[in-house]
Amino acid sequence: MDRRKAIAGFLIAAGAVSLGAVAFQAVRRRGGLSGINLLGLGRGQYIEENTAARPPIVSRKRVGDKVITHYRANDISINSRVKLIQDRVYKSITEDPQTREIATKIIAGCKSRDNMCEAQAIYDAVRKRVRYIGDVTPIKFPDGEVDAIDYFQSARRTWEMGAGDCDDHVVLITALLSVVGIPARLRVTSPSKNADWGHIYPIAGFPVTDPRKWIALDTTLESPTRMGHEVAFGRNLDYKRVTRDLPA
């Protein structure tokens, strides 16, 4: 997630061209998340449904077995960015059967219906395989502007590449939890009440049929850490729905 102040944004996304193809996505923007504090949302606020609009599509082009889609907007709110992450989760679940194959291999050592074991196995597997890497530092673009690049990847892309930032980790873990029947939410946090939203990670609900306890699976934290550990935050948004409508 962005830790700089944003005025404008430019998103590049590659959707799957065929069933099971890898999706890849990047967003270019200037800094933080302008206008977010106007939402008036504080610690523990729940978002029932993300109704923010996606940035408009500028162009699409094919690169190998992927399609690169460019989005651009003068401002990309936290809700719009979460929507893009929700889209990655949705496509990873519905368009790539390998997501479920990866998940079933990970949980093979757990007893049937031992959902806590399955969540722990997913957490451990991602911690072991996928390292945390930051997004691209500000670079000079052909139009002369200097800007940074943020990447959003599909679950399989992150798993195969073995690296990604918190956006990528949350897509991977949320998709893996979902395909084995464990409900998940997206939690966005801010280090203080007045700071910009700076981090995102999944939380899993137990028992799975009627969740009353939500446990964090943040695989981007420095060691030593464990499932359930969260860095202290000043406020948070919990998005109840991990997927939205059919992505554009």
Secondary structure, 3 states (H helix, E strand, C coil): CCCCCCCCEEEEEEEECCCCCCCEEEEEECCCCCCHHHHCCCCCEEECCCCCCCCCEEEEEEECCEEEEEEEECCCCHHHHHHHHHHHHHHHHHCCCHHHHHHHHHCCCCCCCCHHHHHHHHHHHHHHHCEECCCEEEEECCCCCEEEEEEEECHHHHHHHCEECHHHHHHHHHHHHHHCCCCEEEEEEECCCCCCCCEEEEEEEECCCCCCEEEECCCCCCCCCCCCCCCCCCEEEEECCCCCCCCC
